[in-house]
Amino acid sequence: MTYNFDADRWLARQLDALGERRRRGELDDACYRREREALERRHEQMLDRLDGTFALPPSRDSDTGSPDDEHPPGRT
């Protein structure tokens, strides 16, 4: 599966939308700062998840070994 989510692009779009709300007067400076900090925290959390290593849990057959253990690649 290909995962094409760009967290940096997501943040840029969110910050653009936040800036637009501020320009329209929907957010005062304090609210803008709080919202921006929340977006930046969320971005960091996304990066932590996306940059993590994924590992499959051990299979139920791990105690007895799998059939592939008996025949490594290149051997029969």
C-alpha positions in Angstrom: 0.0 0.0 0.0 1.3 3.5 -0.8 0.8 6.2 1.7 1.0 9.6 0.0 0.0 11.8 2.9 2.2 14.9 3.1 2.1 16.2 6.7 4.1 19.4 5.8 1.6 20.2 3.0 -1.3 19.6 5.4 0.3 22.0 7.9 0.8 24.7 5.3 -2.8 24.5 4.2 -4.1 24.6 7.7 -1.9 27.6 8.5 -3.1 29.4 5.3 -6.7 28.8 6.4 -6.0 30.0 9.9 -4.3 33.1 8.5 -7.3 33.9 6.3 -9.6 33.6 9.3 -7.4 36.1 11.2 -7.4 38.5 8.2 -11.2 38.4 8.1 -11.3 39.3 11.8 -12.7 35.9 13.0 -9.7 35.4 15.3 -8.0 37.8 17.6 -4.2 37.6 18.1 -4.4 35.4 21.2 -6.9 33.0 19.6 -4.7 32.8 16.5 -1.6 31.9 18.5 -3.5 29.2 20.4 -4.9 27.7 17.2 -1.5 27.9 15.5 0.2 26.2 18.5 -2.4 23.4 18.4 -1.9 22.9 14.7 1.9 22.7 15.2 1.5 20.1 18.0 -0.8 18.1 15.9 1.7 18.2 13.0 4.5 17.0 15.3 2.3 14.1 16.5 1.6 13.2 12.9 5.3 13.2 12.0 6.0 11.0 15.0 3.4 8.5 13.8 4.4 8.6 10.2 8.1 8.3 10.9 7.7 5.4 13.2 8.8 1.9 12.2 6.0 -0.6 11.7 6.5 -4.1 12.9 4.2 -7.0 12.5 3.3 -8.8 15.8 4.7 -12.3 16.2 2.6 -15.0 14.5 1.0 -17.7 16.5 3.4 -20.2 14.8 6.5 -18.4 16.1 6.8 -20.9 18.9 7.2 -23.8 16.5 8.7 -21.9 13.6 7.2 -21.4 10.2 7.6 -23.7 7.2 9.8 -21.0 5.7 12.3 -21.4 8.5 13.1 -24.9 7.3 13.9 -23.6 3.7 15.6 -20.2 3.7 15.5 -18.3 0.4 17.9 -19.8 -2.2 17.8 -23.3 -0.5 15.5 -26.2 -0.9 
